[in-house]
Amino acid sequence: MQTLLQLLLSEQKIGYVIADHHLMVCDYGGNPTIFSPIEERDKPILLLDFIPELYGCEEILQDILDGVLPSFQFENINRVLPDDELCYLNLTLVRYIPPRTIDSHPQLLIILTDTSKWAHTQQTLTQQRNELSLLKHSLNETNQRLEFILQYYVPREVGKALMENRIVPELGGEEREITALFADLRNYTSTSENLTPNQTIQMLHVYLDIATTAIAKTGGVVVNYMGDAVMAIFNAPNAQRDHTRRAVQAGLFLQTMIADYQKDQKSKIPFLHFGVGINTGTATVGNIGAQWHYQYTAIGDTINVASRICSHAQPGEVLIGENTYNSLQNSITAQALPPLKVKGKSQKITVFHVTQC
């Protein structure tokens, strides 16, 4: 029976020590690896030498012997074994009343449990949690940078469509009907001649921000900034049944915003105005560029005509092509202009000056 008990204690890595009221070791057993080595074990052994971690705890030991404390426990005590391996122990101290003997004083029962495996597992889990936390923090920072890039360097709708896999990130595009809008600042070159580079940049920031805001409010996507000009498209990448109306409203809204800004403007930024050209038709929409640099945009005759119409728009005017007008003629106020001869077209084109939509 004693052999079986010793085997169980060793397998479970549990040891025990019994000490008398003088804190001298009376008996011990169980897992031998968790006891500090004592050279002369045939002599009386002081408990504090046998379990040195109890040094400084004499009052606690006495309180348990006196019945003041029913028990006490020390958790995760680390000890370096003779082979330099780190061992973790839990010590449980309880009051022990021995069977009837000559010495009837209460004794101490100290149970030592080797928790090294559990402690090492907890350390590994803690380290893994810390590593995962650092990785999560790094991923969050990366996501924030990506969101910043998508927000400020890629049109918002295009970035969202890419993330949702509605746009394939490869060169090429699809043919679809769109409405293209060009807005170009008039007298920009001559005005900027009298400004410093920083003043020119500040002026562009103001006017391009107004144009971009007007386009965004009506659901358009700015696909290109060309110096003092803006190119936007409607009905791509998101489908819009009323894309012609949205584009015309964007042009008129842009002109209203410019007028309102200049009415209340107190800074020294020069007063400039956009000429706006709008055209509707089929274009190729998608990623254009080189293998290492894509730009989401639209190309085709529809785009070229929109650009040419814009070049004929006077400051504060919104001009639209015939297709755009035919789509909205019953709901807009527009006046036909004399047919225009534009670069790249063999025939003159019909253009309308819009004042209300």
C-alpha positions, 0 to 999 in steps of 0.5 A: 500500500505504501509503494502504491501511494508513493507511485501515485504521489510521484506520478502526480508530482506531489510531495508532502512534508510533516513538521512538528511544533518546533518546525523540525521535519518528521516525515516526507514523501512523494515526488523527490524532485521537488525537495531541496537537496539535504546532504545529511538526512539522518540528522534532524532537518529544520523545515525552513532548510528543507523548504527554503521558500518558507523563510520569512513565513514563520508567523504564518506557520505558527498561526496554523499550528495554533489554529488561528489559520485553518490553512494557507497556500503559496502559488507559483513559487519558482525554484531552480533545480540542480540541473538548472531547470526551472520548477514551479510549485504550489505549497499548501499548509494545513494543521495536522493532528497526528494519531495518539503518540507521546507528542500530542502537539499539532503538526504542520502538513505541507503539500507540494504540488509541481505545477511546472507543466501548467505554468509553462503552458500558461507562459506559452499561452500568455506569450502567444496572446501577447504576440497575437495582440501585437499582430492585431495592433500591427494589422489595425495600423496597416488597415488604417493606412490602407483606409487612408490610402483608399480614402485620399488616393483612390476615389471612395466608390472605386476603393469600396468596389475594389474591396467588395470585388466588384472591380477586378484589379487588373488592366482593362475595362467594360463598355457602358453608358456614362455621363462625363463631366469636365470642369476647368478653371478659367484664367488660371494660368494668367492668375498664377503668374502673379502668385508664389507656388504656395499661393497657387497650391492654396488657390487650387486646394480651394477651388478643386475642393469645391468642385470635388464636393459638388460632384460627390454630393450628386454621386459622381466619381472624380477620376482625374485631376489635371492641373486646374481641371477635374474629370468626373464620371457618373454611372460607374462604378455604381449603376445610376439610372439618373446619371445624366441628371446627377451630372447636370446637377453637379455642374450647376451645384458647382457654380452655385458653390463658387458664387456663394464662396466668393460672396463670403470670401475674405481671404486674398485668394483670387476670384476664378470660375469654372467652365463645365462641359458634360456629355453622355454616351458609351465609354470604356470604363476600367483600369487604364495604365501600366503593369505597375500603376493603374488608374480607374477612368473612362476613355472613348469619344464620349470623354473626348467630346465632354472635354471639348465641350468644356473648353468652349464653356465660359466662366460660370457656364454649364454646357451639355452635349446633345445626348445629355440634353435629349435625356433631360429636355423635359425637365431642364431649362437649357438654350441651344448654342450655335453648332460648335466645331470641335477638335477631332470631330469632322462634324459640328456638334450641338451644345446646350447651355443649362441654367436649371435642372 
